[in-house]
């Protein structure tokens, strides 16, 4: 099909998507979602169609869950084209996506798609600050704090993308991300969620605001050691990386770890049976504990390792 014919066909489907007939709308949006899923050219042609983005955004506000999710699917497909990410991330769209995430009545599929769309748009670094200014960070944290949120994994992944920008890390810490993420990490409801939350905590710990907040968190060391004792390897990697940073910055955190009877046993186990990254982090932790005990020995204190 020629480009001109394809452009005309896409325009027809867009017109039908705005029909008064729910059935016609649904069929047209299903077709648009299908043809934009795998074709960058079709995405560009749809985006270039006059009034396409505002029309899709309006449809994503429909009271019909299926119309809402289909229009969000089309918008997400469009966001896969790198050259469309900046234009799609306008404040009206961002505010609408935030409202979907925050609404307790949003269908789970709509929340997942809204979160995925934010994540896709945030992959363009220029867009990360926009989401911070628009209040997306506290919206995500509030949604993640709901233990029944079916879209939790999508929300966590989106937060992980956004906090790679320093300013968003500060916003996340101020919005209470640390206790929320630790609670998710400690939860036994889903190991996958625990691993992703530890990954986000690890990203936050790379900045002073995040690391300082972690150091001030009550029983942070024992919480991370409990994670190390779990089964999820991604969680172990994240917890070990956080402990390395805490030990570098705080002698008190290192002393707290050495006062836990199981700490060295857990490290020994991971150093043998852990993933490559977990073993690497564990080796650093063991080195730091050995150095601390040598210092303690020279000072005449009693923090010797008990093997």
C-alpha positions in Angstrom: 0.0 0.0 0.0 1.3 3.4 -1.0 2.1 6.0 1.7 -0.7 8.2 0.5 -3.2 5.4 0.6 -2.0 4.4 4.0 -2.3 7.9 5.3 -5.8 8.1 4.0 -6.7 4.8 5.7 -5.3 5.8 9.0 -7.3 9.1 8.8 -10.5 7.1 8.2 -9.8 4.9 11.2 -9.1 7.9 13.4 -12.4 9.4 12.3 -14.3 6.2 13.1 -12.6 6.2 16.5 -14.4 9.4 17.3 -17.8 8.0 16.1 -20.9 8.2 18.3 -21.2 4.4 18.0 -19.3 2.5 20.8 -18.9 -0.5 18.5 -17.4 1.5 15.7 -15.1 3.3 18.1 -13.9 0.0 19.6 -13.2 -1.6 16.2 -11.4 1.5 14.9 -9.2 1.7 18.0 -8.4 -2.0 17.9 -7.2 -1.6 14.3 -5.1 1.5 15.1 -3.6 -0.3 18.1 -2.8 -3.3 15.8 -1.2 -1.3 12.9 0.9 0.9 15.2 2.2 -2.0 17.4 4.9 -3.1 15.0 5.3 -0.4 12.4 7.3 2.8 13.2 6.0 4.2 9.9 2.4 3.8 10.9 3.1 5.4 14.2 4.6 8.5 12.4 1.7 8.7 10.0 -0.9 8.6 12.7 1.0 11.2 14.8 1.1 13.4 11.7 -2.6 13.2 11.1 -4.3 16.4 12.1 -5.8 16.3 15.6 -4.8 12.7 16.2 -3.0 13.1 19.6 -5.7 15.4 21.2 -8.4 12.9 19.9 -6.6 9.9 21.4 -6.1 11.8 24.6 -9.8 12.6 24.8 -10.7 9.0 24.1 -8.4 7.9 26.9 -10.7 9.8 29.3 -13.8 7.8 28.2 -16.0 6.2 30.8 -15.8 3.0 28.9 -12.9 0.9 30.2 -12.3 -0.8 26.8 -12.2 2.6 24.9 -9.9 4.0 27.6 -7.4 1.1 27.4 -7.4 0.9 23.6 -6.7 4.6 23.2 -3.9 4.4 25.9 -2.5 1.4 23.9 -2.3 3.5 20.8 -0.6 6.3 22.6 1.9 3.9 24.1 2.6 2.5 20.7 3.3 6.0 19.4 5.7 6.7 22.3 7.9 3.9 21.0 9.1 6.2 18.2 12.0 8.2 19.7 11.1 11.3 17.6 7.6 11.3 19.1 8.5 11.1 22.8 9.1 14.9 23.4 5.9 16.0 21.7 3.8 13.4 23.4 5.0 14.5 26.9 3.0 17.7 27.2 1.6 18.8 30.5 -2.0 17.9 29.7 -1.1 14.4 28.8 1.2 14.0 31.9 -1.5 15.3 34.2 -4.1 12.9 32.8 -1.7 10.0 33.2 -1.1 11.0 36.8 -4.9 11.1 37.4 -5.3 7.6 36.0 -2.5 6.3 38.4 -4.1 8.0 41.4 -7.7 7.1 40.7 -8.9 4.1 42.8 -11.6 3.5 40.1 -9.2 3.2 37.2 -9.2 -0.3 35.6 -5.9 -2.1 36.4 -5.2 -2.4 32.7 -5.5 1.4 32.3 -3.1 1.9 35.2 -0.6 -0.4 33.7 -0.8 1.3 30.4 -0.6 4.8 31.9 2.5 3.8 33.9 4.1 2.1 30.9 3.5 5.2 28.8 5.1 7.4 31.4 8.1 5.0 31.5 8.4 5.1 27.7 8.3 8.8 27.5 10.7 9.2 30.5 13.3 7.2 28.5 14.0 10.5 26.8 16.1 12.3 29.4 14.7 15.7 28.5 11.2 14.4 29.7 12.3 13.2 33.1 12.2 16.7 34.6 8.8 17.4 33.1 7.3 14.5 35.1 9.0 15.7 38.2 7.5 19.2 37.9 4.1 17.7 37.1 3.9 15.7 40.4 4.3 12.2 38.8 6.8 11.1 41.5 4.5 11.4 44.5 1.6 10.0 42.5 3.6 6.8 41.8 4.7 6.5 45.4 1.2 6.9 46.6 0.0 4.2 44.2 2.8 1.8 45.1 1.9 2.2 48.8 -1.4 0.5 48.1 -0.7 -3.3 48.8 -3.6 -4.2 46.5 -2.5 -2.3 43.4 -2.4 -4.8 40.6 -0.1 -2.5 38.6 2.6 -2.3 41.3 5.3 -3.8 39.2 4.7 -1.3 36.3 4.6 1.5 38.8 7.9 0.5 40.3 9.6 0.1 37.0 8.4 3.6 36.0 9.7 5.1 39.2 13.1 3.4 38.6 13.3 5.1 35.2 12.4 8.6 36.6 14.7 8.6 39.7 17.7 8.3 37.4 17.4 12.0 37.2 18.9 13.7 40.3 16.0 16.1 40.8 13.5 13.3 40.8 15.5 11.4 43.3 15.2 14.4 45.7 11.4 14.5 45.0 11.1 10.8 45.7 12.9 11.0 49.0 10.8 14.0 50.1 7.6 12.2 49.1 8.4 9.3 51.4 9.7 6.7 48.9 12.2 5.1 51.3 9.8 3.6 53.8 7.3 2.6 51.1 10.0 0.8 49.1 11.4 -0.9 52.2 8.0 -2.1 53.1 7.5 -3.6 49.6 11.0 -5.1 49.8 10.2 -6.8 53.1 6.8 -8.1 51.9 6.6 -11.8 51.1 3.7 -11.2 48.7 5.9 -11.1 45.6 9.6 -11.6 45.2 9.5 -9.9 41.8 8.2 -6.7 43.5 10.7 -7.0 46.2 13.6 -7.2 43.7 12.3 -4.2 41.8 11.8 -2.1 44.9 15.4 -2.9 46.0 16.6 -1.9 42.6 14.9 1.5 43.0 16.3 1.9 46.5 19.7 1.2 45.0 19.2 4.0 42.5 18.2 6.4 45.2 21.2 5.4 47.3 23.5 6.7 44.5 22.6 10.3 45.4 23.3 12.0 48.7 19.6 12.6 49.5 18.7 9.0 49.1 21.8 7.6 51.0 21.3 10.0 53.9 17.6 9.0 54.1 18.6 5.4 54.2 21.1 6.0 57.0 18.5 7.7 59.1 16.0 4.8 58.6 15.5 2.8 61.7 16.9 -0.7 61.6 17.9 -0.3 57.9 20.8 -2.7 58.3 18.7 -5.5 59.9 16.0 -4.9 57.2 18.6 -5.4 54.4 20.0 -8.5 56.1 16.6 -10.0 56.2 16.3 -9.4 52.5 19.7 -11.2 52.1 18.2 -14.2 53.9 15.4 -14.4 51.3 15.2 -16.4 48.1 15.0 -13.6 45.4 18.5 -13.1 43.9 17.6 -9.7 42.5 16.6 -8.6 46.0 19.9 -10.0 47.4 21.9 -8.1 44.8 20.0 -4.8 45.7 20.3 -5.3 49.4 24.0 -6.1 49.2 24.7 -3.0 47.0 22.9 -0.8 49.5 24.8 -2.2 52.4 28.1 -1.5 50.6 27.1 2.1 50.2 25.9 2.3 53.8 29.2 0.8 55.2 31.2 3.3 53.1 29.4 6.2 54.7 28.6 5.0 58.2 30.7 3.2 60.7 27.5 2.8 62.8 25.8 0.8 60.1 28.8 -1.5 59.9 28.8 -2.0 63.6 25.0 -2.7 63.5 25.7 -5.4 60.9 28.5 -7.0 63.0 26.2 -7.2 66.0 23.8 -9.4 64.0 24.7 -13.1 64.7 23.6 -14.3 61.3 25.2 -11.6 59.2 28.5 -13.3 58.4 26.8 -16.7 57.9 24.5 -15.1 55.3 27.4 -13.4 53.5 29.3 -16.7 53.4 26.3 -18.5 51.9 25.8 -15.8 49.2 29.5 -15.8 48.4 29.2 -19.4 47.4 25.7 -19.7 46.0 24.8 -16.2 44.8 24.8 -14.7 41.3 27.9 -13.1 40.0 26.8 -9.6 41.1 25.7 -10.8 44.5 29.1 -12.5 45.0 30.9 -9.4 44.0 28.9 -7.3 46.4 29.4 -9.9 49.2 33.1 -9.9 48.6 33.1 -6.1 49.2 31.1 -6.5 52.4 33.4 -9.2 53.7 36.4 -7.1 53.0 34.9 -4.2 54.8 34.1 -6.3 57.9 37.6 -7.8 57.9 39.1 -4.3 57.8 36.8 -3.1 60.6 37.8 -6.1 62.8 41.5 -5.5 62.1 41.1 -1.8 63.2 39.1 -3.0 66.3 41.8 -5.5 67.1 44.5 -2.9 67.0 42.4 -0.6 69.2 41.9 -3.3 71.7 38.1 -3.7 71.3 36.3 -6.9 70.9 34.7 -7.0 67.5 36.6 -10.1 66.2 35.0 -12.2 63.6 33.7 -15.5 65.0 33.9 -18.2 62.4 
